[in-house]
Amino acid sequence: MGFSTNQQSLLLLLLILIIYLYIYYTERSYQHHETHLPKRFASQRNKYSSKAVSSKTTLPILECLLLTADDNGFRLTATDMELAIESAGIDADVDENGKVALEARFFSDIIRKVDGDEVSISTDDKNMTTISCGKSEFKISGQNGDEFPPIPKVEKTEKFVIGQNDLRNLIRQTIFSISQDESKPVLTGELVEIEGDMIDLVSVDGYRISYKKTELFQSAGSGRVIVPGKSLGEIAKILSQDENEKAVIYFTDNHIM
């Protein structure tokens, strides 16, 4: 049985509507979330955050940097499950909140080498990320940012303040005595102890012991924790030698920030 002219017209309109809806929702599923930020800040934050990226891991996502864009700006986060570094927020033009995990080595190479004053980063719902700067454009396949290990929350109740250069010297003058024997994990770190207005760092490898203390600018009681030597070594690299720069320390039973 054939269709009448009106039925054919209706079927044609229905087919056009189906095609339109398919194209519309396909485009929405690949919608890009775009962020614009100054390149110099992206480069600086990447330099610091990358120090916490794991180089030897069975979890591929730990080889990534987490890029987060929200109402607090743009941030980079990295962790090797012992040390976690989250950059300070960068003022950025954020089109839509989102996050994606990108392989740190690729992202760092791009940010370091591109020319231009502003970096544009856009990501679609399949985590395909486009990085543009000046006349350069790169595409990187990323991973779902929700799969990145969450950074432990540290309650900022007791605040300790020390000069960054003082803390840097404490670490550099004691870290050489930590043990390299992984069978004794407690000796592969340093004891950080605060009592009153003094902070002590102690390391021992079974043959040598190193001890150094200095005065805090501000204290809020006491704290005692063992910090992995590798983490302290990376922290020392990013601490300022400027005598006026301060570092703030917070303690919990299992973490130090």
C-alpha positions as CSV (number, residue, x, y, z in Angstrom):
1,M,0.0,0.0,0.0
2,G,1.5,3.4,-1.0
3,F,1.6,6.6,1.1
4,S,-0.3,9.7,0.2
5,T,1.4,13.0,-0.5
6,N,0.5,14.3,2.9
7,Q,1.9,11.1,4.6
8,Q,5.1,11.4,2.5
9,S,5.5,15.0,3.6
10,L,5.0,14.1,7.2
11,L,7.5,11.3,7.0
12,L,10.0,13.6,5.4
13,L,9.6,16.2,8.2
14,L,9.9,13.5,10.8
15,L,13.2,12.2,9.2
16,I,14.5,15.8,9.1
17,L,13.6,16.3,12.8
18,I,15.4,13.0,13.8
19,I,18.5,14.0,11.9
20,Y,18.5,17.5,13.5
21,L,18.1,16.0,17.0
22,Y,20.9,13.6,16.4
23,I,23.3,16.3,15.2
24,Y,22.2,18.6,18.1
25,Y,22.8,16.0,20.9
26,T,26.0,14.7,19.3
27,E,27.5,18.2,19.3
28,R,26.4,18.7,22.9
29,S,28.1,15.5,23.9
30,Y,31.4,16.8,22.6
31,Q,30.9,20.3,23.9
32,H,34.2,22.0,24.8
33,H,34.8,23.5,28.3
34,E,37.3,26.3,27.7
35,T,39.7,28.2,30.0
36,H,42.0,31.1,29.3
37,L,44.9,32.0,31.6
38,P,48.3,33.8,31.4
39,K,51.1,31.5,30.2
40,R,53.6,32.7,32.7
41,F,51.5,31.6,35.7
42,A,50.7,28.3,34.0
43,S,54.4,27.7,33.5
44,Q,55.3,28.6,37.1
45,R,52.6,26.5,38.7
46,N,53.4,23.5,36.4
47,K,57.1,23.7,37.5
48,Y,56.2,23.3,41.2
49,S,53.3,20.9,40.9
50,S,55.2,18.5,38.6
51,K,57.6,17.7,41.5
52,A,54.9,15.4,43.0
53,V,54.2,13.4,39.9
54,S,55.0,9.7,40.3
55,S,57.8,8.4,38.0
56,K,57.4,4.7,39.0
57,T,53.8,3.6,39.5
58,T,51.4,0.9,38.4
59,L,48.6,3.5,38.4
60,P,48.8,5.4,35.1
61,I,46.8,8.3,36.5
62,L,49.5,9.1,39.0
63,E,51.7,10.0,36.0
64,C,49.2,12.8,35.3
65,L,48.6,16.4,36.4
66,L,45.0,17.2,37.4
67,L,43.8,20.4,35.8
68,T,40.9,22.0,37.6
69,A,39.0,25.1,36.5
70,D,36.2,26.4,38.7
71,D,35.0,29.5,40.5
72,N,38.3,29.6,42.4
73,G,40.3,29.8,39.2
74,F,42.7,27.4,37.5
75,R,44.8,24.9,39.6
76,L,47.3,22.1,39.0
77,T,47.5,19.1,41.3
78,A,49.9,16.1,41.4
79,T,50.5,13.3,43.9
80,D,52.6,10.2,44.2
81,M,50.4,9.0,47.2
82,E,53.1,10.3,49.7
83,L,53.6,13.9,48.5
84,A,50.7,15.9,47.1
85,I,51.1,19.4,45.6
86,E,48.2,21.6,44.7
87,S,49.1,25.0,43.1
88,A,47.5,28.2,44.2
89,G,44.6,29.3,42.1
90,I,45.3,31.3,39.0
91,D,42.9,34.0,37.9
92,A,41.5,32.6,34.7
93,D,38.6,33.2,32.3
94,V,36.6,29.9,32.9
95,D,33.9,29.2,30.4
96,E,32.5,26.2,32.4
97,N,33.8,24.4,35.5
98,G,35.5,21.1,34.9
99,K,38.6,19.0,35.4
100,V,40.8,16.6,33.4
101,A,43.9,14.5,34.1
102,L,46.7,14.9,31.5
103,E,50.0,13.1,31.3
104,A,52.4,15.4,33.1
105,R,55.3,14.9,30.7
106,F,53.3,16.0,27.7
107,F,51.6,18.9,29.4
108,S,54.9,20.2,30.8
109,D,56.7,20.0,27.4
110,I,53.9,21.9,25.8
111,I,53.7,24.7,28.4
112,R,57.4,25.1,28.5
113,K,57.9,25.4,24.7
114,V,54.9,27.3,23.3
115,D,55.2,31.0,22.5
116,G,52.5,33.5,23.5
117,D,51.1,35.4,26.5
118,E,47.9,33.5,27.0
119,V,47.1,29.8,27.1
120,S,43.7,28.4,26.1
121,I,42.8,25.0,27.4
122,S,39.6,23.3,26.2
123,T,38.3,19.8,27.0
124,D,35.3,17.9,25.6
125,D,33.2,15.2,27.4
126,K,35.5,12.5,26.0
127,N,38.5,14.2,27.8
128,M,40.2,15.2,24.5
129,T,42.1,18.3,25.4
130,T,43.2,21.1,23.1
131,I,45.9,23.5,24.3
132,S,46.5,26.6,22.2
133,C,49.0,29.4,22.7
134,G,50.1,31.9,20.1
135,K,50.2,30.1,16.7
136,S,50.5,26.6,18.3
137,E,47.8,24.1,19.0
138,F,48.1,20.6,20.6
139,K,45.7,17.9,21.2
140,I,46.1,15.4,24.1
141,S,43.9,12.5,25.1
142,G,43.2,12.9,28.8
143,Q,41.6,10.9,31.6
144,N,38.5,11.5,33.7
145,G,39.5,14.0,36.4
146,D,37.1,12.3,38.9
147,E,39.4,9.2,38.8
148,F,42.3,11.3,40.2
149,P,43.1,10.3,43.8
150,P,41.6,12.9,46.2
151,I,44.0,15.0,48.2
152,P,43.6,14.4,52.0
153,K,41.9,17.2,53.8
154,V,43.9,18.8,56.6
155,E,42.1,20.8,59.2
156,K,43.7,24.2,59.6
157,T,43.1,24.5,63.3
158,E,46.7,24.8,64.7
159,K,48.9,27.1,62.7
160,F,52.7,27.1,62.8
161,V,54.7,29.8,60.8
162,I,58.3,29.5,59.9
163,G,60.6,31.3,57.4
164,Q,60.8,29.4,54.1
165,N,64.6,29.8,54.1
166,D,64.8,28.5,57.7
167,L,62.7,25.4,56.8
168,R,64.8,24.9,53.6
169,N,68.0,24.9,55.7
170,L,66.6,22.5,58.3
171,I,65.8,20.0,55.6
172,R,69.1,20.4,53.6
173,Q,71.2,20.1,56.7
174,T,69.6,16.9,58.0
175,I,68.2,15.0,55.0
176,F,71.5,13.3,54.1
177,S,71.2,11.1,57.2
178,I,68.0,9.4,56.2
179,S,68.2,5.7,55.4
180,Q,67.9,4.2,51.9
181,D,66.9,0.8,53.3
182,E,63.2,0.3,52.3
183,S,63.0,-2.6,54.8
184,K,63.1,0.0,57.6
185,P,60.5,2.6,56.3
186,V,60.5,4.6,59.5
187,L,64.2,5.5,58.9
188,T,63.6,6.7,55.3
189,G,61.9,9.8,56.7
190,E,62.6,12.6,59.1
191,L,61.0,13.3,62.4
192,V,59.4,16.7,62.4
193,E,58.7,17.8,66.0
194,I,57.3,21.1,67.2
195,E,57.2,22.0,70.9
196,G,56.4,25.5,72.0
197,D,58.1,28.0,69.6
198,M,60.8,25.6,68.4
199,I,60.8,23.1,65.5
200,D,63.2,20.2,65.3
201,L,64.1,17.9,62.4
202,V,65.9,14.6,63.1
203,S,67.1,11.9,60.7
204,V,69.0,8.7,61.3
205,D,70.2,5.8,59.1
206,G,71.5,3.5,61.8
207,Y,75.1,4.9,61.5
208,R,74.6,8.6,61.5
209,I,72.2,11.0,63.2
210,S,71.4,14.6,62.2
211,Y,69.6,17.0,64.4
212,K,68.8,20.7,63.8
213,K,66.3,23.1,65.3
214,T,65.2,26.6,64.8
215,E,62.6,29.1,66.1
216,L,59.1,29.6,64.7
217,F,57.5,32.9,64.0
218,Q,54.2,31.6,65.3
219,S,53.2,28.5,67.2
220,A,49.9,26.9,68.3
221,G,51.0,24.1,70.6
222,S,52.8,21.0,69.5
223,G,53.0,18.4,66.8
224,R,55.1,15.3,65.9
225,V,55.2,13.4,62.6
226,I,57.6,11.4,60.4
227,V,57.7,12.8,56.9
228,P,59.2,10.7,54.0
229,G,62.6,12.0,53.0
230,K,61.7,12.1,49.3
231,S,58.8,14.4,50.0
232,L,61.0,16.7,52.1
233,G,63.6,16.8,49.4
234,E,61.1,18.0,46.8
235,I,59.7,20.5,49.2
236,A,63.1,22.0,49.9
237,K,63.5,22.6,46.1
238,I,60.6,24.9,45.9
239,L,61.1,26.8,49.2
240,S,62.2,30.4,48.7
241,Q,65.6,31.7,50.0
242,D,64.1,35.1,50.6
243,E,64.3,35.8,54.3
244,N,60.9,37.6,54.2
245,E,58.9,34.7,52.8
246,K,57.0,32.5,55.3
247,A,55.7,28.9,55.2
248,V,52.7,27.8,57.1
249,I,52.5,24.3,58.6
250,Y,49.4,22.4,59.8
251,F,49.4,19.0,61.5
252,T,47.0,16.1,61.7
253,D,47.6,12.6,63.1
254,N,48.6,11.3,59.6
255,H,49.4,14.3,57.5
256,I,51.4,17.5,57.5
257,M,50.6,20.4,55.2
